[in-house]
Amino acid sequence: MRIVEVDPTSCVACRNCEYACAFKQTGDFDIKDSNIRVNFYPEERACIPWTCVHCGEGWCMEVCPAGAILRNPETGAVEIDANHCAGCKMCLLACPSGSIHFDKVELVSKKCDLCGGDPACVKFCTSGALQFVEEEEAYSFRRESLDNKLKRLFGLNKRGS
Amino acid sequence: MPERETVQTLCRMCDDRCAINVYLEDGKIVDIDGYKEHPWNRGRLCVKARAAVDMVYHPERLLKPLKRTKRGFEEIPLQQALDEIAERLLAIKDKHGARSISIWKGEAIGFAQEEDMARRFVHALGSPNYFSNDSMCYNGRYFGYRLVEGSWPVPDYENSRCVVIWGANPPHAHPNMTQMIMRARKAGAKLIVVDPRMSAIARQADLHADLKPGTDGALALGLIQQLIETQGYDREFVEHYTVGFTELAEYAKAFSPERVEEQTGVAAAVVRELARTIAAAAPRVAVYVGNGPEHHENGINNIRAVACLDAILGALDREGGNRLVEGFKANHLTLYDEIPLEHLGPIGADRFPVLYGFRQECHTMTGINTILSGEPYPIRAMILTAANPALTNPNTLKVREALGSLDLFVVRDLFMTPTAELADYVLPAASFLERVELHTHAKYQRITMTRKILKFPDVQDEYQFWHDLAHRLGIGEYFPWEDETELTRWILEPTDISLERAAAHPEGIEYTPIRYRKWEKEPFNTPSGKVEFSSQYLKDLGYPALPEYKPPAYLESPDPEYPFVLITGARKLIYYHSRFRNIKRFRTAIPGPEVELHPEDAAALGVADGDSIRITSRIGSVEVPAKIKSAVEILPGTLQMTHGWKEANVNLLTHDDRFDPISGFPLMKAVEVQVENV
């Protein structure tokens, strides 16, 4: 399956992803409705985007007493069925990364569903900090970054001047 | 199920012009997302693009011509509006001469051929008076680089080892540039950001030089001094391809890191570190200068000093540096060769000869004075197309008075703006989804043709408007093409790209392959044919030949009555100058204007976040809610307020009589103000 890979070293906290997700959910730009969140810490100059990684063993799925959280067989996304959600908020507690939030209007839990396989947050990410990648290839940019350093260190980059 | 159709075109919600898929159902646009095949944006978009759906079908959209009457604006038929406008233009031409008629082009209509249509029209009519938003944006940087290098190069981000973003905030101002910068970083490039504020791009900077507003030249000269002193410059390039190096080196000597620290507030150690970082990456140093340095009284010489770095580092037109662009050799609509009108005294050309000489632009602020004074000759009519100077030009009250006093003021726009409210006729304009035109992405040397996807009955595209008016005014011979498609065919005529081929390639067509080091064989587009650290052209016009530094007035002679310095015009992602305030969900995200200030200043004033404060300059006063930033995001004593808000218009504060002497750009990013808690 493919997941949303996040790169805090490319994110500029422009909030395009949050607006795009909120728009997909509600038609508005209230970032409280977004299933992806970007935290910006000015003192540290740190921008940290985060959303659900659709765990292999989803603790939210396990804990849900209503059985409302299921894996989409096509996309692999862990999805909440709002029609079955009882609003007990136990999934919020169970999620180790805080990727589920509670909608106080609809009284149900909300989380990323990968937009059915074409996530809006990635399409509207202008920095490239978000990529939609096969899970086994996720974070390979870390290796590529090391490759670039090694290329430079050993003078392997012979192109141009 | 309604039939779904997908059409590719370019977004023109801002000047990035990203490729988009437009989805239609029964001829109505229902969605927009990014088109992956265009190399420019590779399928990525900012959230403004999708809002084009809301913009074109907005309930406030102007769809009928309006005429001012005693009872307010009334709808009139399109043909009647054009007849009446033509009749009144001819009467004004008879009474005051052709040059009393002027055009003002704005940013909402798009560049390229539509700008040139307006230029063509006014010249065909016999007037040299073409005004535009470029009196305040773009031209300043173009002049700075053109004077030094012969044109404004594009940064070759992806191949660079060090990216320098100087006075720009791409994530908000040019969103698509962000992914290019981040690709460079992922490949190991350092990122340097020069900005008084910790902008969005500065959040990822390896080095952030938070200099005092308007001191850019001191920092650039300081870097030049360090590069020369530490032998970190490209001797061979400088020797063979430049003029004035000895003089520049001599002048830069005075800019030691300690002197730079005293001027800019950037620590001497940081200045040395910046110089070391760019020297280590040379010649793969890509520099992009934004709008920040333009709006200062020494703006152009500051930008020239930054431009000199390209040549000193040997980065100019080298891979990973700043590449000189080869243009698209198509037909041009302008008539400057066929009908030269310089003898008629284009407004502002005498005081700002570079502005007219390089860009054939008249000076808008002088234009406003001319409308009011009638000196040196009357300007009595104006057709303004999709600009909003009643919010975006400096000294709003004067702008409003002038535009409201014209004998004939015609405005074309998508919406009723504060500028349109002053007009005699307001004509509905076509959005970018309703027009065919050619766009160039200089970075990829590619042209892409946009599509006419929608048509509203009484809404004319730009060409149809100028065509129909020209034919009523006896200058129809200059507008012989039946429609904009035929015009585009003519524009493409001398090229090897046909209209049909352009239409078949929504991913764009490379018009000429990218080459580096063109200077090995071709001269630079400067009078000497070399890079000009020192400019005889400027010297002959009475300006300093070297990119001399002058400290900004608020530092050189502080005014105790106005102890704060106000930066205006920092961009917001979802707004584009004064546009899009009527998109409802944008208001959810950013509900209204605010002024950013440092927490220490807020504490001293007794201001809490969101409190209303009054800002006053020698020009005027506004009240606006305070946004207290973190101590690292803005300098103490410095405020920032974004333009384009009707509710709190920052240009009530800005000066329309303090200019950069070369470009005529107004001082808008270092305005002396006082602040009160109200």
Contacts between the chains, C-beta under 8 A, distances in Angstrom:
chain1	res1	chain2	res2	distance
A	9	B	185	7.2
A	9	B	186	8.0
A	9	B	204	7.0
A	10	B	182	4.2
A	10	B	185	6.9
A	10	B	186	6.9
A	10	B	204	7.0
A	11	B	204	7.7
A	12	B	171	4.5
A	12	B	178	6.3
A	12	B	200	4.4
A	12	B	201	6.0
A	12	B	203	5.3
A	12	B	204	5.9
A	13	B	200	6.5
A	13	B	203	6.2
A	14	B	46	7.7
A	14	B	171	4.2
A	14	B	172	6.8
A	14	B	175	7.1
A	14	B	178	7.3
A	14	B	200	5.5
A	14	B	573	5.5
A	15	B	573	7.0
A	15	B	589	7.6
A	16	B	46	5.4
A	16	B	47	5.3
A	16	B	175	7.3
A	16	B	573	6.9
A	19	B	47	4.5
A	19	B	574	7.4
A	19	B	585	7.9
A	19	B	589	6.1
A	20	B	47	5.6
A	20	B	50	7.7
A	23	B	47	7.1
A	23	B	50	7.1
A	23	B	585	6.7
A	27	B	585	7.2
A	28	B	584	7.7
A	28	B	585	4.8
A	28	B	588	5.2
A	29	B	47	7.6
A	29	B	574	7.8
A	29	B	585	4.1
A	29	B	586	6.6
A	29	B	588	4.5
A	29	B	589	4.0
A	30	B	588	5.3
A	30	B	589	7.9
A	31	B	589	7.4
A	40	B	203	7.1
A	42	B	198	6.7
A	42	B	629	7.7
A	42	B	630	3.9
A	42	B	632	5.5
A	42	B	633	5.4
A	43	B	630	6.4
A	43	B	632	6.0
A	45	B	198	7.1
A	45	B	202	7.5
A	45	B	203	5.2
A	45	B	204	7.8
A	45	B	205	7.8
A	45	B	208	7.8
A	45	B	632	7.6
A	46	B	203	7.9
A	47	B	203	5.4
A	47	B	204	7.4
A	123	B	33	5.6
A	123	B	34	5.7
A	123	B	43	6.8
A	123	B	44	6.8
A	123	B	45	6.6
A	124	B	44	7.3
A	124	B	45	5.7
A	124	B	46	6.6
A	124	B	47	5.5
A	124	B	50	7.8
A	125	B	44	6.3
A	126	B	44	5.7
A	126	B	45	7.3
A	126	B	46	5.1
A	126	B	171	6.6
A	126	B	175	4.1
A	126	B	176	6.1
A	126	B	178	4.8
A	126	B	179	6.0
A	127	B	171	6.7
A	127	B	178	4.4
A	127	B	179	5.9
A	127	B	182	5.0
A	128	B	44	7.1
A	128	B	178	7.6
A	128	B	179	4.2
A	128	B	182	5.0
A	128	B	183	6.6
A	129	B	182	7.0
A	141	B	186	6.0
A	144	B	186	7.0
A	145	B	186	6.1
A	145	B	188	7.1
A	148	B	186	7.7
A	148	B	187	5.2
A	148	B	188	4.1
A	149	B	188	6.1
A	152	B	188	6.1
A	159	B	319	7.7
A	160	B	159	6.8
A	160	B	284	7.7
A	160	B	318	7.6
A	160	B	319	4.0
A	160	B	320	6.7
A	160	B	516	7.9
A	161	B	283	6.6
A	161	B	318	6.5
A	161	B	319	7.1
